[in-house]
Amino acid sequence: MNNKGQALIEFVLILPVFILILFAIIDFGIIFNTKSNLENDSVDIVNLFKNGTDSTDIDKMYEDNIIEISDDGEYYKIKISMEVKLITPGFNKLFGDPYIVSVERVVPNVK
């Protein structure tokens, strides 16, 4: 008896699931890499901000990032975000398209 047809059918049934898992792993890797890069950028941006660099100059230096600075009187809240385009089918409906990765830092307002 020949089982080649059965193996082909099983392969065809499992291939889309395997590809979906592979794309999901790639997407999460891209998200974690972006988050790590934003963490590194946040250290530099906070140091620039503490040293008195204007927020427009910081925006020009980090033009790929979305930088929001808010002041509540006692603290400055610095939020750095970046958009990530997801490649896994269906993830854009679950997580939004594009997916926004963000990092927040709080800096005391020293007057």
C-alpha positions as CSV (number, residue, x, y, z in Angstrom):
1,M,0.0,0.0,0.0
2,N,1.3,3.5,-0.9
3,N,1.0,6.2,1.7
4,K,2.5,9.1,-0.3
5,G,-0.9,10.7,-1.0
6,Q,-1.7,10.7,2.7
7,A,1.6,12.3,3.6
8,L,1.0,15.0,1.0
9,I,-2.5,15.8,2.3
10,E,-1.2,16.0,5.9
11,F,1.6,18.3,4.8
12,V,-0.8,20.6,2.9
13,L,-3.1,20.8,6.0
14,I,-0.3,21.6,8.4
15,L,1.7,24.0,6.2
16,P,-0.5,27.1,6.6
17,V,-0.4,26.7,10.4
18,F,3.3,26.4,10.3
19,I,3.7,29.5,8.2
20,L,1.4,31.5,10.5
21,I,3.5,30.5,13.5
22,L,6.7,31.4,11.7
23,F,5.3,34.9,10.7
24,A,4.1,35.4,14.3
25,I,7.6,34.6,15.6
26,I,9.1,37.2,13.2
27,D,6.5,39.8,14.2
28,F,7.1,39.4,17.9
29,G,10.9,39.5,17.2
30,I,10.5,42.8,15.3
31,I,8.3,44.2,18.1
32,F,10.8,43.2,20.9
33,N,13.7,44.6,18.8
34,T,11.8,47.9,18.3
35,K,11.1,48.1,22.1
36,S,14.8,47.5,22.9
37,N,15.8,50.3,20.5
38,L,13.3,52.6,22.0
39,E,14.6,51.8,25.5
40,N,18.1,52.7,24.3
41,D,16.9,55.9,22.6
42,S,14.9,56.9,25.7
43,V,18.1,57.1,27.8
44,D,19.7,59.4,25.2
45,I,16.6,61.5,24.9
46,V,16.2,61.9,28.6
47,N,19.8,63.0,28.9
48,L,19.4,65.5,26.1
49,F,16.3,66.8,27.8
50,K,17.9,67.1,31.2
51,N,20.8,69.0,29.6
52,G,18.5,71.6,28.2
53,T,18.2,70.6,24.6
54,D,15.0,72.0,23.0
55,S,12.3,69.5,22.2
56,T,12.2,70.5,18.5
57,D,15.9,69.7,18.2
58,I,15.3,66.3,19.9
59,D,12.5,65.7,17.4
60,K,14.9,66.4,14.5
61,M,17.6,64.1,15.9
62,Y,15.1,61.2,16.4
63,E,12.7,61.8,13.5
64,D,11.7,58.1,13.2
65,N,10.3,58.2,16.7
66,I,7.2,60.0,17.9
67,I,8.2,62.0,21.0
68,E,5.6,63.5,23.4
69,I,6.7,65.6,26.4
70,S,4.2,66.6,29.0
71,D,4.7,68.6,32.2
72,D,2.5,68.3,35.2
73,G,4.4,70.8,37.3
74,E,6.4,68.4,39.4
75,Y,7.5,65.9,36.7
76,Y,8.1,65.7,33.0
77,K,6.7,62.7,31.3
78,I,8.5,61.7,28.1
79,K,6.8,59.2,25.8
80,I,8.7,57.7,22.9
81,S,6.7,55.7,20.3
82,M,7.3,54.0,17.0
83,E,5.0,52.3,14.5
84,V,5.6,48.7,13.5
85,K,4.0,47.2,10.4
86,L,2.9,43.6,11.1
87,I,3.3,40.9,8.5
88,T,1.3,38.1,10.0
89,P,-2.2,37.8,8.5
90,G,-4.9,38.7,11.1
91,F,-2.5,40.3,13.6
92,N,-3.4,43.8,12.2
93,K,-7.0,43.2,13.3
94,L,-5.9,42.0,16.8
95,F,-3.2,44.5,17.6
96,G,-4.0,47.4,15.2
97,D,-2.3,48.4,12.0
98,P,0.3,49.8,12.4
99,Y,1.1,48.5,15.9
100,I,2.4,51.2,18.2
101,V,5.4,50.4,20.5
102,S,6.0,52.9,23.2
103,V,8.3,53.6,26.1
104,E,7.6,56.2,28.9
105,R,10.1,57.9,31.2
106,V,9.4,60.3,34.1
107,V,11.9,63.0,34.9
108,P,11.7,65.3,37.9
109,N,11.1,69.0,37.1
110,V,14.1,70.8,38.7
111,K,13.6,74.5,38.7
